[in-house]
Amino acid sequence: MTSPLSAVKPRRAPIGRRPGADPATTWVRQGEAPDASAKASIYTARLTIDVTPTLRGRIKVVAFRRGITAADMLRELLEREYPEDMA
């Protein structure tokens, strides 16, 4: 004799279609150059600094207005301030 519980099939959650790409990720990838992996290999050291949220916001706004990433803008700034022949 079978138990009444064994006759009940567990309900499975319906699987919907795969969600589209995250809009922010799509926007960021639009600005990537085709040789982004080659560019990444040039910059192998990571530098972390603490800034106020206000300064971070100003940096990101200026970079956006210039059409470049904040990282690229800051790299250019550091290269100008600390050229190789400075030593």
ZAVEXTOR-741973 format. One record per atom (N, C-alpha, C, O, CB): residue number from 1; residue in three letters; atom name; x, y, z. Coordinates in steps of 0.02 Angstrom, whole numbers, plus 50000, padded with zeros to 5 digits. Atoms other than C-alpha are relative to their C-alpha. Glycine has a CB too. Layout:
REM ZAVEXTOR-741973
REC    nr   rest   atom       u       v       w
REC   NUM    ALA     CA       X       Y       Z
...
//
This chain:
REM ZAVEXTOR-741973
REC    nr   rest   atom       u       v       w
REC     1    MET      N   50042   49941   50000
REC     1    MET     CA   50000   50000   50000
REC     1    MET      C   50045   50062   50000
REC     1    MET      O   50093   50066   50038
REC     1    MET     CB   49952   50000   50061
REC     2    THR      N   49959   49939   50004
REC     2    THR     CA   50070   50172   49954
REC     2    THR      C   49971   50053   50046
REC     2    THR      O   49911   50056   50058
REC     2    THR     CB   50003   50026   49927
REC     3    SER      N   50019   49945   49956
REC     3    SER     CA   50067   50320   50068
REC     3    SER      C   49970   50056   49958
REC     3    SER      O   49991   50066   49901
REC     3    SER     CB   50061   50026   50041
REC     4    PRO      N   50029   49944   50038
REC     4    PRO     CA   49959   50470   50015
REC     4    PRO      C   50052   50054   49984
REC     4    PRO      O   50045   50089   49935
REC     4    PRO     CB   49943   50031   50039
REC     5    LEU      N   49949   49949   50012
REC     5    LEU     CA   50114   50581   50027
REC     5    LEU      C   50044   49982   49941
REC     5    LEU      O   50069   50026   49906
REC     5    LEU     CB   50043   50010   50062
REC     6    SER      N   49958   50020   50056
REC     6    SER     CA   50210   50478   49900
REC     6    SER      C   49967   50011   49933
REC     6    SER      O   50001   50013   49882
REC     6    SER     CB   50020   49927   50008
REC     7    ALA      N   50036   49988   50063
REC     7    ALA     CA   50076   50508   49770
REC     7    ALA      C   50002   50074   49979
REC     7    ALA      O   49989   50090   49921
REC     7    ALA     CB   49928   49977   50007
REC     8    VAL      N   49997   49929   50015
REC     8    VAL     CA   50097   50698   49781
REC     8    VAL      C   50069   50018   49974
REC     8    VAL      O   50119   50006   50007
REC     8    VAL     CB   49983   50042   50063
REC     9    LYS      N   49936   49980   50030
REC     9    LYS     CA   50232   50763   49665
REC     9    LYS      C   50018   50070   50025
REC     9    LYS      O   49975   50114   50029
REC     9    LYS     CB   49997   49998   49922
REC    10    PRO      N   49981   49932   49979
REC    10    PRO     CA   50332   50911   49728
REC    10    PRO      C   49994   50048   49942
REC    10    PRO      O   50010   50032   49885
REC    10    PRO     CB   50073   50000   50028
REC    11    ARG      N   50007   49948   50052
REC    11    ARG     CA   50297   51071   49633
REC    11    ARG      C   50068   50031   49987
REC    11    ARG      O   50105   50046   50034
REC    11    ARG     CB   49948   50054   50021
REC    12    ARG      N   49937   49969   50019
REC    12    ARG     CA   50443   51143   49539
REC    12    ARG      C   49986   50072   49980
REC    12    ARG      O   49935   50086   49948
REC    12    ARG     CB   50036   49962   49943
REC    13    ALA      N   50007   49930   50020
REC    13    ALA     CA   50466   51328   49518
REC    13    ALA      C   50010   50005   49925
REC    13    ALA      O   50056   49975   49898
REC    13    ALA     CB   50051   50045   50038
REC    14    PRO      N   49991   49992   50072
REC    14    PRO     CA   50443   51379   49337
REC    14    PRO      C   50065   50038   49985
REC    14    PRO      O   50083   50085   50020
REC    14    PRO     CB   49940   50036   49968
REC    15    ILE      N   49939   49967   50020
REC    15    ILE     CA   50603   51429   49250
REC    15    ILE      C   49983   50048   49944
REC    15    ILE      O   49959   50028   49891
REC    15    ILE     CB   50056   49948   49978
REC    16    GLY      N   50015   49949   50050
REC    16    GLY     CA   50583   51591   49156
REC    16    GLY      C   50058   50008   49952
REC    16    GLY      O   50108   49972   49956
REC    16    GLY     CB   49985   50067   50033
REC    17    ARG      N   49945   49988   50047
REC    17    ARG     CA   50689   51658   49016
REC    17    ARG      C   50058   50034   50036
REC    17    ARG      O   50050   50065   50088
REC    17    ARG     CB   49976   50043   49941
REC    18    ARG      N   49939   49972   49970
REC    18    ARG     CA   50865   51712   49053
REC    18    ARG      C   49996   50076   50000
REC    18    ARG      O   49977   50106   49950
REC    18    ARG     CB   50062   49976   49961
REC    19    PRO      N   50004   49927   49998
REC    19    PRO     CA   50875   51893   49111
REC    19    PRO      C   50051   50031   49952
REC    19    PRO      O   50103   50001   49938
REC    19    PRO     CB   50013   50025   50071
REC    20    GLY      N   49954   49965   50045
REC    20    GLY     CA   50955   52017   48993
REC    20    GLY      C   50061   50025   50037
REC    20    GLY      O   50066   50019   50098
REC    20    GLY     CB   49964   50060   49967
REC    21    ALA      N   49938   49975   49970
REC    21    ALA     CA   51124   52093   49023
REC    21    ALA      C   49984   50059   50046
REC    21    ALA      O   49938   50098   50033
REC    21    ALA     CB   50050   50021   49946
REC    22    ASP      N   50007   49944   49953
REC    22    ASP     CA   51140   52213   49168
REC    22    ASP      C   50015   50064   49961
REC    22    ASP      O   50067   50069   49929
REC    22    ASP     CB   50049   49991   50061
REC    23    PRO      N   49989   49938   50039
REC    23    PRO     CA   51121   52389   49093
REC    23    PRO      C   50066   50035   50017
REC    23    PRO      O   50098   50062   49972
REC    23    PRO     CB   49943   50048   50012
REC    24    ALA      N   49937   49967   49981
REC    24    ALA     CA   51269   52456   49192
REC    24    ALA      C   50060   49964   49969
REC    24    ALA      O   50106   49996   49945
REC    24    ALA     CB   50007   50002   50076
REC    25    THR      N   49945   50038   50030
REC    25    THR     CA   51383   52316   49132
REC    25    THR      C   50004   50012   49925
REC    25    THR      O   50058   50019   49898
REC    25    THR     CB   49992   49925   50015
REC    26    THR      N   50002   49987   50072
REC    26    THR     CA   51327   52342   48953
REC    26    THR      C   50030   50068   49985
REC    26    THR      O   50068   50076   49937
REC    26    THR     CB   49928   49995   49974
REC    27    TRP      N   49976   49932   50011
REC    27    TRP     CA   51364   52529   48966
REC    27    TRP      C   50076   50003   50009
REC    27    TRP      O   50111   50035   49970
REC    27    TRP     CB   49966   50049   50048
REC    28    VAL      N   49928   49999   49987
REC    28    VAL     CA   51537   52500   49040
REC    28    VAL      C   50038   49966   49943
REC    28    VAL      O   50090   49990   49921
REC    28    VAL     CB   50016   49966   50067
REC    29    ARG      N   49966   50037   50053
REC    29    ARG     CA   51583   52372   48906
REC    29    ARG      C   50000   50036   49934
REC    29    ARG      O   50042   50022   49891
REC    29    ARG     CB   49969   49932   49992
REC    30    GLN      N   50001   49962   50062
REC    30    GLN     CA   51535   52493   48767
REC    30    GLN      C   50064   50040   49992
REC    30    GLN      O   50088   50049   49937
REC    30    GLN     CB   49939   50046   49997
REC    31    GLY      N   49941   49958   50002
REC    31    GLY     CA   51685   52599   48812
REC    31    GLY      C   50065   49961   49996
REC    31    GLY      O   50118   49990   49987
REC    31    GLY     CB   50002   50043   50059
REC    32    GLU      N   49940   50040   50001
REC    32    GLU     CA   51807   52454   48813
REC    32    GLU      C   50028   49995   49929
REC    32    GLU      O   49991   49983   49881
REC    32    GLU     CB   49987   49930   50028
REC    33    ALA      N   49968   50007   50065
REC    33    ALA     CA   51931   52452   48672
REC    33    ALA      C   50008   49927   49983
REC    33    ALA      O   50008   49885   50028
REC    33    ALA     CB   50070   50035   50000
REC    34    PRO      N   49991   50070   50019
REC    34    PRO     CA   51953   52292   48572
REC    34    PRO      C   50062   49969   50031
REC    34    PRO      O   50064   49908   50042
REC    34    PRO     CB   50004   49994   49926
REC    35    ASP      N   49939   50027   49971
REC    35    ASP     CA   52127   52274   48645
REC    35    ASP      C   50002   50012   50076
REC    35    ASP      O   50055   50025   50104
REC    35    ASP     CB   50061   50032   49967
REC    36    ALA      N   50004   49987   49928
REC    36    ALA     CA   52067   52294   48825
REC    36    ALA      C   50044   49952   50040
REC    36    ALA      O   50072   49971   50091
REC    36    ALA     CB   49928   49995   50024
REC    37    SER      N   49958   50047   49963
REC    37    SER     CA   52159   52136   48880
REC    37    SER      C   50074   50019   49995
REC    37    SER      O   50111   50011   50044
REC    37    SER     CB   49990   49928   49973
REC    38    ALA      N   49931   49978   50007
REC    38    ALA     CA   52323   52203   48811
REC    38    ALA      C   50013   50061   50045
REC    38    ALA      O   50066   50066   50075
REC    38    ALA     CB   50016   50017   49927
REC    39    LYS      N   49993   49941   49958
REC    39    LYS     CA   52294   52367   48901
REC    39    LYS      C   50003   49980   50074
REC    39    LYS      O   50042   50008   50112
REC    39    LYS     CB   49940   50048   49988
REC    40    ALA      N   50000   50022   49931
REC    40    ALA     CA   52257   52276   49064
REC    40    ALA      C   50067   49970   50020
REC    40    ALA      O   50087   49976   50077
REC    40    ALA     CB   49944   49948   50012
REC    41    SER      N   49935   50030   49984
REC    41    SER     CA   52423   52184   49053
REC    41    SER      C   50053   50052   50014
REC    41    SER      O   50103   50038   50047
REC    41    SER     CB   50022   49954   49944
REC    42    ILE      N   49952   49946   49988
REC    42    ILE     CA   52515   52351   49053
REC    42    ILE      C   49996   50021   50073
REC    42    ILE      O   50047   50033   50105
REC    42    ILE     CB   49987   50060   49953
REC    43    TYR      N   50012   49976   49932
REC    43    TYR     CA   52439   52401   49220
REC    43    TYR      C   49991   49940   50046
REC    43    TYR      O   49936   49915   50054
REC    43    TYR     CB   49938   50047   50004
REC    44    THR      N   50004   50060   49959
REC    44    THR     CA   52481   52259   49337
REC    44    THR      C   50001   50014   50074
REC    44    THR      O   49986   49970   50114
REC    44    THR     CB   50056   49954   49982
REC    45    ALA      N   49999   49984   49929
REC    45    ALA     CA   52500   52350   49503
REC    45    ALA      C   49937   50040   50017
REC    45    ALA      O   49916   50084   49980
REC    45    ALA     CB   50064   50040   50018
REC    46    ARG      N   50060   49965   49978
REC    46    ARG     CA   52348   52408   49598
REC    46    ARG      C   50018   50047   50057
REC    46    ARG      O   50055   50029   50102
REC    46    ARG     CB   49945   49949   50023
REC    47    LEU      N   49989   49949   49949
REC    47    LEU     CA   52350   52567   49702
REC    47    LEU      C   49933   50018   50030
REC    47    LEU      O   49887   50036   49994
REC    47    LEU     CB   50036   50063   49970
REC    48    THR      N   50063   49985   49966
REC    48    THR     CA   52215   52595   49831
REC    48    THR      C   50010   50061   50044
REC    48    THR      O   50057   50064   50084
REC    48    THR     CB   49975   49940   50041
REC    49    ILE      N   49998   49940   49957
REC    49    ILE     CA   52184   52765   49910
REC    49    ILE      C   49931   50012   50027
REC    49    ILE      O   49881   49994   49997
REC    49    ILE     CB   50027   50062   49960
REC    50    ASP      N   50064   49981   49971
REC    50    ASP     CA   52048   52828   50024
REC    50    ASP      C   49986   50072   49984
REC    50    ASP      O   50027   50116   49995
REC    50    ASP     CB   50001   49989   50077
REC    51    VAL      N   50023   49932   50015
REC    51    VAL     CA   51952   52980   49965
REC    51    VAL      C   49929   50007   50029
REC    51    VAL      O   49896   49957   50042
REC    51    VAL     CB   50002   50014   49923
REC    52    THR      N   50067   49989   49975
REC    52    THR     CA   51793   53059   50027
REC    52    THR      C   49950   49983   49945
REC    52    THR      O   49967   49985   49886
REC    52    THR     CB   49990   50074   50023
REC    53    PRO      N   50051   50014   50050
REC    53    PRO     CA   51632   53010   49940
REC    53    PRO      C   49988   50059   49953
REC    53    PRO      O   49974   50050   49894
REC    53    PRO     CB   49934   49981   50033
REC    54    THR      N   50010   49941   50041
REC    54    THR     CA   51617   53189   49878
REC    54    THR      C   50055   50006   49947
REC    54    THR      O   50040   50020   49888
REC    54    THR     CB   50000   50063   50043
REC    55    LEU      N   49945   49996   50049
REC    55    LEU     CA   51789   53187   49796
REC    55    LEU      C   49993   49944   49949
REC    55    LEU      O   50004   49956   49889
REC    55    LEU     CB   50069   49994   50036
REC    56    ARG      N   50011   50056   50046
REC    56    ARG     CA   51754   53016   49720
REC    56    ARG      C   49947   50019   49948
REC    56    ARG      O   49954   50005   49889
REC    56    ARG     CB   49980   49935   50038
REC    57    GLY      N   50054   49979   50045
REC    57    GLY     CA   51594   53086   49646
REC    57    GLY      C   50025   50051   49949
REC    57    GLY      O   50009   50047   49890
REC    57    GLY     CB   49942   50029   50039
REC    58    ARG      N   49973   49949   50046
REC    58    ARG     CA   51685   53237   49573
REC    58    ARG      C   50045   49968   49948
REC    58    ARG      O   50042   49986   49889
REC    58    ARG     CB   50038   50054   50038
REC    59    ILE      N   49955   50034   50046
REC    59    ILE     CA   51817   53125   49496
REC    59    ILE      C   49960   49963   49946
REC    59    ILE      O   49975   49968   49887
REC    59    ILE     CB   50047   49950   50037
REC    60    LYS      N   50040   50039   50048
REC    60    LYS     CA   51687   53012   49415
REC    60    LYS      C   49961   50045   49952
REC    60    LYS      O   49955   50028   49894
REC    60    LYS     CB   49952   49955   50038
REC    61    VAL      N   50037   49954   50043
REC    61    VAL     CA   51586   53160   49348
REC    61    VAL      C   50046   50030   49948
REC    61    VAL      O   50029   50034   49889
REC    61    VAL     CB   49966   50056   50042
REC    62    VAL      N   49952   49970   50047
REC    62    VAL     CA   51739   53242   49270
REC    62    VAL      C   50021   49948   49948
REC    62    VAL      O   50024   49963   49888
REC    62    VAL     CB   50063   50026   50038
REC    63    ALA      N   49981   50053   50047
REC    63    ALA     CA   51793   53077   49192
REC    63    ALA      C   49944   49987   49950
REC    63    ALA      O   49956   49979   49890
REC    63    ALA     CB   50019   49935   50037
REC    64    PHE      N   50057   50012   50044
REC    64    PHE     CA   51618   53048   49123
REC    64    PHE      C   49993   50056   49948
REC    64    PHE      O   49982   50042   49889
REC    64    PHE     CB   49935   49995   50041
REC    65    ARG      N   50005   49943   50047
REC    65    ARG     CA   51614   53223   49047
REC    65    ARG      C   50054   49998   49947
REC    65    ARG      O   50044   50020   49891
REC    65    ARG     CB   50004   50066   50038
REC    66    ARG      N   49945   50005   50048
REC    66    ARG     CA   51782   53189   48964
REC    66    ARG      C   49994   49938   49957
REC    66    ARG      O   50032   49930   49909
REC    66    ARG     CB   50066   49999   50037
REC    67    GLY      N   50011   50060   50040
REC    67    GLY     CA   51719   53024   48898
REC    67    GLY      C   50051   49945   50012
REC    67    GLY      O   50063   49903   49968
REC    67    GLY     CB   50000   50018   49929
REC    68    ILE      N   49951   50051   49984
REC    68    ILE     CA   51851   52918   48985
REC    68    ILE      C   49983   49971   50069
REC    68    ILE      O   49940   49997   50104
REC    68    ILE     CB   50072   50029   49999
REC    69    THR      N   50011   50029   49934
REC    69    THR     CA   51857   52807   49137
REC    69    THR      C   50039   50040   50052
REC    69    THR      O   50088   50073   50036
REC    69    THR     CB   50021   49925   50002
REC    70    ALA      N   49965   49966   49946
REC    70    ALA     CA   51908   52876   49305
REC    70    ALA      C   50071   49972   50007
REC    70    ALA      O   50118   50010   50020
REC    70    ALA     CB   49961   49992   50067
REC    71    ALA      N   49934   50031   49995
REC    71    ALA     CA   52053   52752   49308
REC    71    ALA      C   50047   50028   49947
REC    71    ALA      O   50104   50045   49963
REC    71    ALA     CB   49995   49924   49993
REC    72    ASP      N   49957   49972   50053
REC    72    ASP     CA   52120   52814   49140
REC    72    ASP      C   50018   50072   50014
REC    72    ASP      O   50075   50093   50004
REC    72    ASP     CB   49965   49995   49932
REC    73    MET      N   49987   49930   49985
REC    73    MET     CA   52102   52994   49193
REC    73    MET      C   50052   50007   50056
REC    73    MET      O   50097   50048   50051
REC    73    MET     CB   49935   50036   50020
REC    74    LEU      N   49952   49997   49945
REC    74    LEU     CA   52196   52963   49356
REC    74    LEU      C   50068   49975   49980
REC    74    LEU      O   50119   50000   50004
REC    74    LEU     CB   49974   49960   50059
REC    75    ARG      N   49935   50023   50025
REC    75    ARG     CA   52333   52865   49267
REC    75    ARG      C   50035   50057   49963
REC    75    ARG      O   50095   50068   49972
REC    75    ARG     CB   49991   49939   49953
REC    76    GLU      N   49971   49944   50037
REC    76    GLU     CA   52360   53014   49151
REC    76    GLU      C   50024   50054   50048
REC    76    GLU      O   50078   50082   50039
REC    76    GLU     CB   49948   50030   49951
REC    77    LEU      N   49980   49950   49950
REC    77    LEU     CA   52365   53132   49300
REC    77    LEU      C   50064   49979   50036
REC    77    LEU      O   50109   50020   50044
REC    77    LEU     CB   49943   50010   50051
REC    78    LEU      N   49941   50025   49966
REC    78    LEU     CA   52492   53024   49390
REC    78    LEU      C   50061   50000   49954
REC    78    LEU      O   50117   50015   49977
REC    78    LEU     CB   49988   49930   50027
REC    79    GLU      N   49945   49998   50048
REC    79    GLU     CA   52599   53009   49233
REC    79    GLU      C   50026   50072   49991
REC    79    GLU      O   50087   50082   49987
REC    79    GLU     CB   49978   49972   49931
REC    80    ARG      N   49979   49930   50006
REC    80    ARG     CA   52602   53200   49216
REC    80    ARG      C   50037   50023   50062
REC    80    ARG      O   50088   50057   50057
REC    80    ARG     CB   49939   50045   49988
REC    81    GLU      N   49970   49978   49938
REC    81    GLU     CA   52645   53227   49399
REC    81    GLU      C   50064   49964   50017
REC    81    GLU      O   50109   49992   50049
REC    81    GLU     CB   49950   49992   50055
REC    82    TYR      N   49943   50042   49983
REC    82    TYR     CA   52771   53086   49412
REC    82    TYR      C   50029   49967   49938
REC    82    TYR      O   50024   49906   49930
REC    82    TYR     CB   49981   49947   50051
REC    83    PRO      N   49972   50030   50062
REC    83    PRO     CA   52859   53063   49244
REC    83    PRO      C   50060   49955   50016
REC    83    PRO      O   50090   49961   50070
REC    83    PRO     CB   50022   50056   49951
REC    84    GLU      N   49945   50048   49990
REC    84    GLU     CA   52989   52926   49224
REC    84    GLU      C   50067   50034   50010
REC    84    GLU      O   50108   50011   50050
REC    84    GLU     CB   50006   49952   49941
REC    85    ASP      N   49935   49967   49995
REC    85    ASP     CA   53133   53049   49204
REC    85    ASP      C   50007   50045   50062
REC    85    ASP      O   50055   50083   50068
REC    85    ASP     CB   50012   50042   49937
REC    86    MET      N   50000   49957   49940
REC    86    MET     CA   53092   53133   49371
REC    86    MET      C   50053   49978   50051
REC    86    MET      O   50079   50019   50088
REC    86    MET     CB   49931   49998   50033
REC    87    ALA      N   49953   50027   49950
REC    87    ALA     CA   53207   53021   49473
REC    87    ALA      C   50067   50033   49994
REC    87    ALA      O   50113   50017   50032
REC    87    ALA     CB   50008   49924   49992
//
